[in-house]
Amino acid sequence: MLSRRNVRIKVMQLLFALDRDEELTFEIARTKYWEGIDSTFSLFLFCFYNLLETTSVAKQDLEKRRSKHLPSDEDKAFTDKLFSNPIVQGALNNPYLKKAFEKEACVQNGNTEYYEKIYYEFLKEPAYLEYLAKETGVEEARELLLELFRYCRKSEFFNELLEDNYPNWLDDKSVVIGAVKKTIKALPESEGNFFMEQRPDDETVKEFGELLLKTTYDNKDEYRSYIDPVLENWDHERLAILDTLLINMALSEFLHFKTIPTKVTLNEYVEVAKNYSTAKSKEFINGILDKLLEKLKSEGKIVKEGRGLVD
């Protein structure tokens, strides 16, 4: 589920913490790295749980309509198929998913009032009204769940719920959204612990992420000897801390990750700088990395390998 960019951001944040907090040791940072990886998967489960719980309000809606003394024609025609469809029921009745929700304290961290607010706002949406008015099957249910999920992501209640429980929501938002979409599209055919497919793979989080954290931390003094000569009129001490960290991380990938093309590395850190550092960092980091890349190549210090790898 996690992309390398997400992992780069987690590593950057930990390197920043190591630089700022003298009491923080590398071993503690490594532990926090793995806690962050677990937190992303937990965030995915909580996000999916919130979506399912929002659909359950349709069942309550049906019960209220049926209990009216003088129900309208609309009340009589209403069904709870947003909730009772095979996709939602397949997920809710999956014992492995139930245990996962319990383990991650999804029930305790949820908010029934928010689910009701989101549902009754969504009830006014043309897509839901059209869904209720026609004969539907699994595919229509899937499309409406995707539409509900889009609606949830625009809701202040949904975002507040996620931000309050997971500080990493904004950093991991795009990858979690993608994971929830894939899960909706896989149901109801999926069985067992199908959701575990969204666990980050070892190649991304261990062979790349953990190694990137260690390599960058261990070699920061050596990297400074590479960076200082190309700074020209810039004093290393005046560099933005995040800029220095991002350049160090890029150097780690240039020198120690033989299967990652240098162009990919350069472009990735320029993008991260654009979103996380200063307004001028994008151009600055791009220029410094270009110079470092040229210098290191001329010295034969960059060796890339792998079929089809373009350097």
C-alpha positions in Angstrom: 0.0 0.0 0.0 2.7 2.5 0.9 4.6 4.1 -2.0 8.3 4.9 -1.8 7.3 8.6 -1.6 5.3 8.0 1.5 8.2 6.1 3.0 10.6 8.9 2.1 8.4 11.4 3.9 8.4 9.2 7.0 12.2 8.9 6.9 12.6 12.6 6.4 10.4 13.4 9.5 12.4 11.0 11.6 15.8 12.4 10.5 14.5 15.9 11.3 13.5 14.6 14.8 17.0 13.1 15.2 18.6 16.4 14.2 16.4 18.5 16.6 16.1 16.2 19.6 19.5 15.3 21.2 17.9 12.7 23.5 16.4 10.8 20.6 18.6 7.8 19.7 18.7 6.1 16.4 17.3 2.9 17.8 14.3 4.8 19.2 13.9 6.5 15.8 14.0 3.1 14.1 11.2 1.9 16.4 9.2 5.0 15.6 9.7 4.3 11.9 8.0 0.9 12.3 5.3 2.4 14.5 4.6 4.8 11.7 4.3 2.0 9.1 1.8 0.2 11.4 0.0 3.4 11.9 -0.6 3.8 8.1 -2.2 0.3 8.0 -4.3 1.1 11.0 -5.4 4.4 9.4 -6.6 2.4 6.4 -8.6 0.1 8.5 -10.2 3.0 10.5 -11.0 4.8 7.2 -12.7 1.7 5.9 -14.5 1.2 9.2 -15.9 4.7 9.1 -17.2 4.2 5.6 -19.0 1.0 6.6 -20.5 2.6 9.8 -21.8 5.4 7.7 -23.7 2.9 5.5 -25.2 1.4 8.7 -27.2 4.6 9.3 -29.4 3.5 6.3 -30.7 0.7 8.5 -31.6 3.1 11.2 -33.2 5.4 8.6 -35.4 2.5 7.4 -36.5 1.6 10.9 -37.5 5.3 11.6 -39.5 5.5 8.4 -41.3 2.2 9.1 -42.2 3.4 12.6 -44.0 6.5 11.4 -47.7 6.7 12.0 -48.3 8.1 8.6 -45.4 7.2 6.3 -45.1 9.0 3.0 -44.8 7.2 -0.3 -41.1 8.0 -0.2 -40.9 6.4 3.2 -42.7 3.3 2.0 -40.5 2.9 -1.1 -37.3 3.4 0.9 -34.9 0.5 1.4 -31.6 0.2 3.3 -29.7 -1.3 0.4 -26.8 1.1 0.9 -26.2 -1.1 4.0 -27.8 -4.4 3.1 -26.0 -4.9 -0.2 -23.6 -7.9 -0.6 -20.5 -5.7 -0.6 -21.1 -4.1 2.8 -22.5 -7.2 4.3 -19.6 -9.3 3.1 -17.2 -6.9 4.8 -19.1 -6.6 8.0 -19.6 -10.3 8.4 -15.9 -11.1 7.8 -14.6 -12.4 11.1 -11.0 -11.5 10.3 -11.9 -7.9 9.5 -14.0 -7.7 12.7 -11.0 -8.8 14.7 -8.8 -6.2 12.9 -11.3 -3.5 13.7 -11.3 -4.5 17.3 -7.5 -4.7 17.5 -7.2 -1.2 16.1 -9.9 0.2 18.5 -12.0 1.4 15.6 -15.2 1.1 17.6 -13.8 3.2 20.5 -12.4 5.8 18.2 -15.5 6.1 16.0 -18.3 8.7 16.3 -21.9 7.6 15.7 -23.1 11.2 15.6 -20.7 12.1 12.8 -21.8 9.0 10.8 -25.4 10.2 11.0 -24.5 13.7 10.0 -22.6 12.5 6.9 -25.3 10.0 6.0 -28.2 12.5 6.1 -26.2 15.0 4.1 -25.5 12.3 1.6 -29.2 11.4 1.5 -29.8 14.6 -0.4 -27.3 13.7 -3.1 -28.7 12.9 -6.6 -26.5 9.8 -6.9 -28.1 8.3 -3.7 -31.6 9.3 -4.7 -31.2 7.8 -8.1 -29.8 4.6 -6.6 -32.8 4.3 -4.3 -35.2 4.8 -7.1 -34.1 2.0 -9.4 -33.4 -1.7 -9.4 -29.7 -2.3 -8.5 -27.2 -5.0 -8.2 -23.7 -5.5 -6.9 -22.0 -3.2 -9.5 -24.4 -0.3 -8.7 -23.8 -0.8 -5.0 -20.1 -0.6 -5.6 -20.4 2.6 -7.6 -22.5 4.2 -4.9 -20.0 3.1 -2.2 -17.2 4.8 -4.1 -19.4 7.9 -4.5 -20.1 7.8 -0.7 -16.4 7.5 -0.1 -15.8 10.6 -2.3 -18.4 12.4 -0.4 -17.0 11.4 3.0 -13.6 12.8 2.0 -15.1 16.2 1.5 -16.9 16.1 4.8 -15.5 18.1 7.7 -16.8 15.4 10.1 -15.0 12.6 8.4 -11.7 14.5 8.1 -11.9 15.7 11.8 -12.4 12.1 12.9 -9.4 10.9 11.0 -7.2 13.8 12.0 -8.1 13.5 15.7 -7.1 9.9 15.8 -4.3 9.8 13.2 -1.8 12.7 12.9 -0.4 11.0 9.8 -3.8 11.3 7.9 -2.7 14.2 5.8 0.7 12.7 4.9 -0.8 9.3 4.1 -4.1 10.4 2.8 -3.6 9.6 -0.9 -2.2 6.1 -0.3 -5.0 5.3 2.2 -7.7 6.5 -0.2 -6.3 4.3 -2.9 -6.3 1.3 -0.6 -9.9 1.8 0.4 -10.9 2.1 -3.2 -9.1 -1.2 -4.1 -10.8 -2.9 -1.2 -14.3 -1.7 -2.3 -13.6 -2.9 -5.8 -12.4 -6.3 -4.6 -15.5 -7.1 -2.5 -17.7 -9.2 -2.2 -15.5 -11.8 -3.9 -12.7 -11.5 -1.4 -12.6 -13.9 1.5 -10.5 -14.5 4.6 -8.1 -11.7 5.6 -8.3 -10.0 2.1 -7.6 -6.7 3.7 -4.1 -7.8 4.6 -3.2 -7.2 0.9 -3.0 -3.6 1.9 -0.1 -4.2 4.3 3.0 -2.5 3.1 5.4 -4.9 1.5 8.9 -5.6 2.9 10.6 -4.4 -0.3 9.2 -0.9 0.2 9.3 -0.5 4.0 12.3 -2.7 5.0 14.7 -3.1 2.1 14.1 0.5 1.0 12.7 2.6 3.9 14.5 1.2 7.0 17.8 1.0 5.0 17.3 4.6 3.8 16.9 5.8 7.4 20.0 4.0 8.6 22.2 4.8 5.6 21.4 8.5 5.6 21.9 8.8 9.4 25.2 6.9 9.4 26.7 8.8 6.5 25.6 12.4 7.2 29.1 13.6 8.0 30.5 12.0 4.8 27.7 13.6 2.7 28.6 17.0 4.1 32.0 16.6 2.4 30.3 16.1 -0.9 27.8 19.0 -0.4 30.1 21.8 0.8 32.2 22.1 -2.4 29.1 22.6 -4.6 27.4 25.2 -2.4 29.4 28.0 -4.0 28.2 31.2 -2.1 26.0 29.3 0.3 27.1 28.5 3.8 26.1 25.0 4.9 25.0 26.3 8.3 22.5 28.6 6.6 20.7 25.9 4.7 17.2 25.0 5.7 17.4 21.8 7.8 14.9 20.0 5.7 16.9 20.9 2.5 20.0 19.4 4.0 18.2 16.2 5.0 16.6 15.8 1.6 19.9 16.3 -0.1 21.4 13.7 2.2 18.6 11.2 1.5 19.1 11.7 -2.2 22.8 11.1 -1.8 22.0 7.8 0.0 19.9 6.7 -3.0 22.5 7.8 -5.5 25.3 5.9 -3.7 23.7 3.0 -2.0 20.5 2.0 -3.8 21.7 0.5 -7.1 18.3 -0.3 -8.5 16.8 3.2 -8.2 17.5 5.4 -11.3 19.1 8.7 -10.4 16.5 10.6 -12.3 13.8 9.1 -10.2 15.6 10.0 -7.0 16.2 13.6 -8.1 12.6 14.1 -9.2 11.2 12.6 -6.0 13.2 14.8 -3.7 12.3 17.9 -5.7 8.7 17.0 -5.3 9.0 16.4 -1.5 10.8 19.7 -1.1 8.0 21.5 -2.9 5.5 20.2 -0.4 7.5 20.2 2.8 10.3 22.8 2.7 10.6 26.5 1.8 9.3 28.2 -1.3 12.7 28.3 -2.9 13.7 24.8 -1.9 12.5 23.1 -5.0 14.9 25.0 -7.3 17.7 25.0 -4.8 17.6 21.2 -4.2 17.2 20.5 -8.0 20.4 22.6 -8.7 22.5 21.1 -5.9 21.5 17.5 -6.8 22.3 18.1 -10.4 25.8 19.3 -9.5 26.3 16.4 -7.0 25.1 13.9 -9.6 27.5 15.2 -12.2 30.4 15.2 -9.8 29.8 11.7 -8.4 29.3 10.3 -11.9 32.6 11.8 -13.0 34.3 10.2 -10.0 32.8 6.8 -10.7 31.0 6.7 -7.4 27.5 6.0 -8.8 26.9 2.5 -9.9 23.4 1.5 -11.0 22.3 -2.0 -12.0 19.2 -3.8 -13.0 17.6 -4.8 -16.3 16.1 -1.8 -18.1 17.5 0.6 -15.6 17.9 4.1 -17.0 20.4 6.2 -15.1 
